[in-house]
Amino acid sequence: MARVLVTGAASGIGAETCERLRAEGWEVIAADRTEAAGVMTLDVAEEQDWQRVVADAWPLDGLVNGAGVRSRVPLIEMSVEEFDRLHAIHTRGSFLGIREVARRWIDEQRSGAVINIASVVATHAVPGQVHYVSSKTAVAGLTRGAAAELAPHGIRINAIAPGVIRTPMTADRLGDPEQRAWLERRVPAQRVGEPGDIAAAVQWLLSEGAGYVNGVVLPVDGGWTAT
Ligand SMILES: NC(=O)c1ccc[n+]([C@@H]2O[C@H](COP(=O)([O-])OP(=O)(O)OC[C@H]3O[C@@H](n4cnc5c(N)ncnc54)[C@H](O)[C@@H]3O)[C@@H](O)[C@H]2O)c1
């Protein structure tokens, strides 16, 4: 049986991904900063947390870097702390996770796959979120750089760029009927995404069927970035 560690597992996309992977026969180790039943405590921005959690979870065949946060602050009002906070969670957190599992996979001559959860904002920016846009763009770059470097070791690093997905992170936007209607018009599929749309893509990218897919940032956005 294959084993996978999923971060951001207490909510939204991460929680749905755990459920789907378990249903497909994966042994799933769930981790999050927020306490929840059956979820290991992990702050992805902390190097020592990664060392502890990966050591406890080992052996692993996969890692899903799903933890993330969003906030809206105009650029001219944004503090250095708030800018750095999102980069620490998204960019540093994904890097630390990849480094921790890759060290062990290379040491044990074992193959593995990582899926980073980026965002469509990595290619299509939105106002009021430069820290989110720049950190998710860095996650896309991290995906390509790590894939190019680790592929000779049989390690695949891919990312998914979700569009607007119905989770607690987007509850404020989707709770506003006007914003929701605008979004549904904006997306060619004429609906917002569900966590299951992302979980299905994660499952495929982790699978052997995606064995020759490496370094991609796959939009799962109902066609948003095609327009
Ligand atoms: N929902 C969307 O529309 C959307 C779109 C594009 C990308 N994403 C990305 O998808 C991922 C999941 O988002 P979601 O919509 O499920 O949000 P969510 O708020 O439902 O879940 C995010 C989870 O990440 C956890 N988390 C936050 N900081 C953490 C940290 N430092 N260490 C460990 N865990 C931490 C939270 O506790 C939470 O359980 C995020 O990376 C988000 O940026 C979401």
The ligand as a MOL file (V3000), in Angstrom:
LIG
                    3D

  0  0  0     0  0            999 V3000
M  V30 BEGIN CTAB
M  V30 COUNTS 44 48 0 0 0
M  V30 BEGIN ATOM
M  V30 1 N -10.2350 27.6550 -2.1680 0
M  V30 2 C -9.7490 28.2040 -3.2680 0
M  V30 3 O -10.4810 28.8260 -4.0570 0
M  V30 4 C -8.2800 28.0640 -3.5970 0
M  V30 5 C -7.8560 28.5300 -4.8380 0
M  V30 6 C -6.5190 28.4170 -5.1820 0
M  V30 7 C -5.6250 27.8440 -4.2990 0
M  V30 8 N -6.0720 27.4080 -3.0790 0 CHG=1
M  V30 9 C -5.0810 26.8100 -2.1870 0
M  V30 10 O -5.5310 25.5370 -1.7840 0
M  V30 11 C -4.9670 25.2190 -0.5060 0
M  V30 12 C -6.0800 24.7560 0.4160 0
M  V30 13 O -6.9880 25.8460 0.6100 0
M  V30 14 P -8.4920 25.6750 1.0550 0
M  V30 15 O -9.3140 26.4650 0.1220 0
M  V30 16 O -8.7960 24.2390 1.2840 0 CHG=-1
M  V30 17 O -8.4570 26.5040 2.4260 0
M  V30 18 P -8.8800 26.1270 3.9220 0
M  V30 19 O -8.7440 27.3960 4.6750 0
M  V30 20 O -10.1600 25.3930 3.9290 0
M  V30 21 O -7.7290 25.0920 4.3680 0
M  V30 22 C -6.4020 25.4950 4.5260 0
M  V30 23 C -5.7820 24.6520 5.6360 0
M  V30 24 O -4.3830 24.9880 5.7260 0
M  V30 25 C -4.0620 25.0170 7.1160 0
M  V30 26 N -2.8750 25.8340 7.3630 0
M  V30 27 C -2.7530 27.1850 7.2270 0
M  V30 28 N -1.5270 27.5650 7.6060 0
M  V30 29 C -0.8570 26.4490 7.9920 0
M  V30 30 C 0.4510 26.1940 8.4710 0
M  V30 31 N 1.3350 27.1970 8.6750 0
M  V30 32 N 0.8120 24.9260 8.7450 0
M  V30 33 C -0.0720 23.9100 8.5690 0
M  V30 34 N -1.3260 24.0810 8.1210 0
M  V30 35 C -1.7160 25.3410 7.8370 0
M  V30 36 C -5.2990 25.5870 7.7930 0
M  V30 37 O -5.3040 25.2930 9.1890 0
M  V30 38 C -6.4170 24.9000 7.0050 0
M  V30 39 O -6.8010 23.6830 7.6260 0
M  V30 40 C -4.2590 26.4960 -0.0330 0
M  V30 41 O -2.8750 26.3920 -0.3210 0
M  V30 42 C -4.8930 27.5740 -0.8900 0
M  V30 43 O -4.0440 28.6920 -1.0380 0
M  V30 44 C -7.3810 27.5070 -2.7090 0
M  V30 END ATOM
M  V30 BEGIN BOND
M  V30 1 1 1 2
M  V30 2 2 2 3
M  V30 3 1 2 4
M  V30 4 1 4 5
M  V30 5 2 4 44
M  V30 6 2 5 6
M  V30 7 1 6 7
M  V30 8 2 7 8
M  V30 9 1 8 9
M  V30 10 1 8 44
M  V30 11 1 9 10
M  V30 12 1 9 42
M  V30 13 1 10 11
M  V30 14 1 11 12
M  V30 15 1 11 40
M  V30 16 1 12 13
M  V30 17 1 13 14
M  V30 18 2 14 15
M  V30 19 1 14 16
M  V30 20 1 14 17
M  V30 21 1 17 18
M  V30 22 2 18 19
M  V30 23 1 18 20
M  V30 24 1 18 21
M  V30 25 1 21 22
M  V30 26 1 22 23
M  V30 27 1 23 24
M  V30 28 1 23 38
M  V30 29 1 24 25
M  V30 30 1 25 26
M  V30 31 1 25 36
M  V30 32 1 26 27
M  V30 33 1 26 35
M  V30 34 2 27 28
M  V30 35 1 28 29
M  V30 36 1 29 30
M  V30 37 2 29 35
M  V30 38 1 30 31
M  V30 39 2 30 32
M  V30 40 1 32 33
M  V30 41 2 33 34
M  V30 42 1 34 35
M  V30 43 1 36 37
M  V30 44 1 36 38
M  V30 45 1 38 39
M  V30 46 1 40 41
M  V30 47 1 40 42
M  V30 48 1 42 43
M  V30 END BOND
M  V30 END CTAB
M  END
